[in-house]
């Protein structure tokens, strides 16, 4: 099959192990559908793509539907075949506004999560890094010990970031202390968060299971790792950090992407600040 061969080559070129795993799952789902529907993946008819999308919408959340369709679109592009998944006008997807509803954790939820995981230093350290830096969970879990450097009194992660190459992420004092404690406890691997078995680093699925476990104890509903990123973005904007700086910290190419993570209420007090500024003139 031209499509399957090209798709697997495309997946193998992805930099993140987790991304490769997700793409393989998406590819497998489409190939099984094609087999059951007697559809040739090299030249699927448009109605088959529509039916596949409809089945996804009945099974998954909007965010997942968009991700799977986007992944298949990139695979068909790499194969140089007709791509029914590319145009949202031809094959409408759930609106982006519905997708961008990753909710920030409240202060009480964050406290409850840390209390629930207090005896699990690994999970606590991962959560602390996610909470304090806004890094993606895949970036945190794949940190190598060699990625940690000291710049003056500040501990810095020099790691690979999606579409940005290697960038520096300075740690807060709380994050650095927590990470140092974990490094002393878990030695013998090049990764900061090594996998429990074999080589490599802790998977997103393994961390996700722990997070769900502690969220149940903390009575926090809908907990998943990406919510820490929304929490960081919202807290940064609440603290008055300019949008362009929050965008840079999250390594977003477009400020609109940064705003999708923000769940604060903006605009309050602006009129008063403008009035005070005018008086000053």
C-alpha positions as CSV (number, residue, x, y, z in Angstrom):
1,X,0.0,0.0,0.0
2,X,1.4,3.4,-1.0
3,X,-0.5,5.2,1.7
4,X,0.4,3.0,4.6
5,X,4.1,2.9,3.6
6,X,4.3,6.6,3.3
7,X,2.3,7.2,6.5
8,X,4.6,5.0,8.5
9,X,7.6,6.8,7.1
10,X,6.0,10.1,8.1
11,X,5.3,8.8,11.6
12,X,8.8,7.6,12.0
13,X,10.1,11.1,11.3
14,X,8.2,12.6,14.2
15,X,10.6,13.7,17.0
16,X,8.6,12.6,20.0
17,X,8.0,9.0,20.9
18,X,4.6,9.9,22.3
19,X,3.6,11.6,19.1
20,X,4.7,8.6,17.1
21,X,2.6,6.4,19.3
22,X,-0.5,8.6,18.9
23,X,-0.1,8.8,15.1
24,X,0.3,5.0,14.9
25,X,-3.0,4.7,16.8
26,X,-4.7,7.1,14.4
27,X,-3.3,5.3,11.4
28,X,-4.5,1.9,12.8
29,X,-8.0,3.2,13.4
30,X,-8.3,4.5,9.8
31,X,-6.9,1.3,8.3
32,X,-9.3,-0.9,10.3
33,X,-12.1,1.3,9.1
34,X,-11.0,0.9,5.5
35,X,-10.8,-2.8,5.9
36,X,-14.3,-3.1,7.4
37,X,-15.8,-0.8,4.8
38,X,-13.8,-2.5,1.9
39,X,-12.2,0.9,1.1
40,X,-8.8,1.2,-0.6
41,X,-6.7,3.5,1.6
42,X,-4.7,4.6,-1.4
43,X,-7.8,6.1,-3.1
44,X,-10.7,6.3,-0.5
45,X,-13.9,7.9,-1.8
46,X,-15.0,11.2,-0.1
47,X,-18.1,9.6,1.5
48,X,-15.8,7.2,3.3
49,X,-13.9,10.1,4.9
50,X,-17.2,11.6,6.0
51,X,-18.4,8.4,7.5
52,X,-15.1,8.0,9.4
53,X,-15.4,11.5,10.7
54,X,-19.0,10.9,11.9
55,X,-17.9,7.7,13.7
56,X,-15.1,9.6,15.4
57,X,-17.5,12.3,16.6
58,X,-19.8,9.7,18.1
59,X,-16.8,8.2,20.0
60,X,-14.4,11.0,20.9
61,X,-14.3,14.5,22.2
62,X,-14.0,17.4,19.7
63,X,-10.3,17.9,20.4
64,X,-9.5,14.3,19.7
65,X,-11.6,14.3,16.5
66,X,-9.7,17.3,15.1
67,X,-6.4,15.8,16.1
68,X,-7.0,12.5,14.3
69,X,-8.3,14.2,11.2
70,X,-5.3,16.5,11.2
71,X,-2.9,13.6,11.6
72,X,-4.4,11.7,8.7
73,X,-4.3,14.8,6.6
74,X,-0.5,15.1,7.2
75,X,-0.1,11.4,6.3
76,X,-2.0,11.8,3.0
77,X,0.1,14.9,2.2
78,X,3.3,13.0,2.8
79,X,2.1,10.2,0.5
80,X,1.2,12.6,-2.2
81,X,-2.2,11.2,-2.6
82,X,-5.7,12.8,-2.8
83,X,-6.3,14.2,0.7
84,X,-10.0,14.3,1.7
85,X,-9.0,15.2,5.3
86,X,-7.3,18.5,4.4
87,X,-10.1,20.9,3.7
88,X,-12.3,21.8,6.6
89,X,-14.8,23.3,4.1
90,X,-15.2,19.9,2.4
91,X,-15.0,17.9,5.6
92,X,-16.1,20.1,8.5
93,X,-14.6,19.4,11.9
94,X,-15.7,20.4,15.4
95,X,-15.2,24.2,15.7
96,X,-11.8,25.2,17.1
97,X,-13.5,27.3,19.8
98,X,-15.0,24.0,21.1
99,X,-11.6,22.4,21.1
100,X,-9.9,25.2,23.0
101,X,-11.7,24.7,26.3
102,X,-8.8,23.2,28.3
103,X,-9.8,24.4,31.8
104,X,-7.2,25.8,34.2
105,X,-7.1,24.1,37.6
106,X,-8.3,26.4,40.4
107,X,-6.0,27.2,43.3
108,X,-8.0,24.8,45.5
109,X,-7.7,22.0,43.0
110,X,-4.0,22.5,42.6
111,X,-3.5,22.3,46.4
112,X,-5.7,19.2,46.6
113,X,-3.7,17.5,43.9
114,X,-0.3,18.2,45.6
115,X,-1.7,17.0,48.9
116,X,-3.0,13.8,47.4
117,X,0.4,13.0,45.7
118,X,2.6,14.2,48.6
119,X,4.1,10.7,49.1
120,X,4.9,10.2,45.4
121,X,7.9,12.4,44.8
122,X,8.1,11.6,41.1
123,X,4.5,12.6,40.3
124,X,4.9,15.7,42.6
125,X,8.0,16.7,40.7
126,X,6.4,16.3,37.3
127,X,3.3,18.3,38.4
128,X,5.5,21.0,39.9
129,X,7.5,21.4,36.7
130,X,4.2,21.5,34.6
131,X,2.6,24.0,37.0
132,X,5.6,26.3,37.3
133,X,6.9,26.4,33.7
134,X,3.9,25.7,31.4
135,X,6.0,23.1,29.5
136,X,4.2,20.4,27.6
137,X,4.1,17.1,29.4
138,X,6.1,15.4,26.7
139,X,8.8,18.0,27.1
140,X,9.0,17.5,30.9
141,X,8.9,13.7,30.8
142,X,11.7,13.5,28.2
143,X,14.2,15.8,30.1
144,X,17.7,14.3,30.3
145,X,20.0,14.9,33.2
146,X,22.4,16.5,30.7
147,X,19.7,19.0,29.8
148,X,20.0,20.6,33.3
149,X,22.5,23.4,33.6
150,X,23.2,26.0,36.3
151,X,23.3,29.7,35.1
152,X,24.4,31.6,38.2
153,X,22.0,30.6,40.9
154,X,19.2,29.5,38.6
155,X,18.7,25.9,37.4
156,X,17.8,25.9,33.7
157,X,16.4,23.2,31.5
158,X,17.9,23.3,28.0
159,X,15.5,21.0,26.2
160,X,13.9,20.4,22.8
161,X,10.6,22.2,22.3
162,X,8.0,21.5,19.6
163,X,8.9,23.5,16.4
164,X,11.5,25.6,18.2
165,X,14.5,23.4,18.6
166,X,16.4,23.6,21.9
167,X,15.4,26.4,24.2
168,X,16.1,27.4,27.8
169,X,13.5,27.2,30.5
170,X,14.5,28.6,33.9
171,X,13.1,27.0,37.0
172,X,11.6,28.6,40.0
173,X,13.2,28.0,43.4
174,X,10.3,25.6,44.4
175,X,10.7,23.7,41.1
176,X,14.5,23.5,41.5
177,X,14.3,22.2,45.1
178,X,11.7,19.6,44.2
179,X,13.7,18.4,41.1
180,X,16.9,18.2,43.1
181,X,15.3,16.0,45.7
182,X,14.0,13.7,43.0
183,X,17.4,13.5,41.2
184,X,19.0,12.4,44.4
185,X,16.4,9.7,45.0
186,X,16.3,8.3,41.4
187,X,19.8,7.8,40.0
188,X,21.2,5.5,37.4
189,X,19.5,6.8,34.3
190,X,20.2,9.5,31.7
191,X,16.6,10.6,31.9
192,X,15.3,12.6,34.8
193,X,12.0,10.5,34.8
194,X,13.1,7.1,33.5
195,X,10.6,4.4,32.6
196,X,9.8,1.9,35.3
197,X,10.8,-0.9,32.9
198,X,13.3,-1.1,30.1
199,X,15.0,2.0,28.7
200,X,13.6,5.4,27.8
201,X,11.5,7.8,29.9
202,X,8.2,7.7,31.7
203,X,5.3,7.7,29.2
204,X,2.5,10.2,29.1
205,X,0.1,7.3,29.6
206,X,1.9,6.2,32.8
207,X,1.9,9.7,34.2
208,X,-1.7,10.2,33.2
209,X,-2.8,7.1,35.1
210,X,-1.1,8.4,38.2
211,X,-2.6,11.9,37.8
212,X,-6.1,10.4,37.4
213,X,-5.5,8.3,40.5
214,X,-4.5,11.2,42.7
215,X,-7.3,13.4,41.2
216,X,-9.8,10.9,42.4
217,X,-8.4,11.1,45.9
218,X,-8.4,14.9,45.7
219,X,-11.9,14.9,44.2
220,X,-10.8,16.9,41.2
221,X,-12.8,16.1,38.1
222,X,-11.5,16.1,34.5
223,X,-7.8,16.1,35.5
224,X,-5.3,15.7,32.6
225,X,-1.8,16.9,32.1
226,X,-2.5,19.6,29.6
227,X,-4.6,21.5,32.2
228,X,-1.4,22.5,33.9
229,X,-0.4,24.4,30.8
230,X,-3.7,26.3,30.8
231,X,-3.2,27.0,34.5
232,X,0.2,28.5,33.8
233,X,-1.1,30.7,31.0
234,X,-4.0,32.0,33.1
235,X,-1.8,32.6,36.1
236,X,0.7,34.5,34.0
237,X,-1.9,36.8,32.5
238,X,-3.6,37.2,35.9
239,X,-0.2,38.4,37.2
240,X,-0.1,41.1,34.6
241,X,2.6,39.5,32.4
242,X,2.2,40.9,28.8
243,X,0.6,38.5,26.3
244,X,3.7,38.5,24.0
245,X,5.9,37.4,27.0
246,X,3.4,34.6,27.9
247,X,3.4,33.6,24.3
248,X,7.2,33.4,24.2
249,X,7.2,31.3,27.5
250,X,4.8,28.8,26.0
251,X,6.7,28.8,22.7
252,X,3.6,29.6,20.6
253,X,3.9,31.0,17.1
254,X,0.6,32.8,17.3
255,X,-0.7,34.8,20.3
256,X,-4.2,33.5,19.5
257,X,-3.0,30.0,20.5
258,X,-1.8,31.4,23.8
259,X,-5.2,33.0,24.5
260,X,-7.0,29.7,24.0
261,X,-5.3,28.5,27.2
262,X,-6.4,31.5,29.1
263,X,-9.5,31.0,31.3
264,X,-9.4,34.3,33.2
265,X,-11.8,37.2,32.9
266,X,-10.1,40.0,31.1
267,X,-10.9,43.7,30.7
268,X,-11.9,44.5,34.3
269,X,-10.3,47.7,35.5
270,X,-9.0,48.8,32.1
271,X,-11.3,51.9,32.0
272,X,-10.1,53.0,35.4
273,X,-6.4,52.6,34.4
274,X,-7.0,54.6,31.2
275,X,-8.7,57.3,33.1
276,X,-5.8,57.6,35.6
277,X,-3.3,57.7,32.7
278,X,-5.3,60.5,31.1
279,X,-5.3,62.5,34.3
280,X,-1.6,62.2,34.4
281,X,-1.3,63.7,31.0
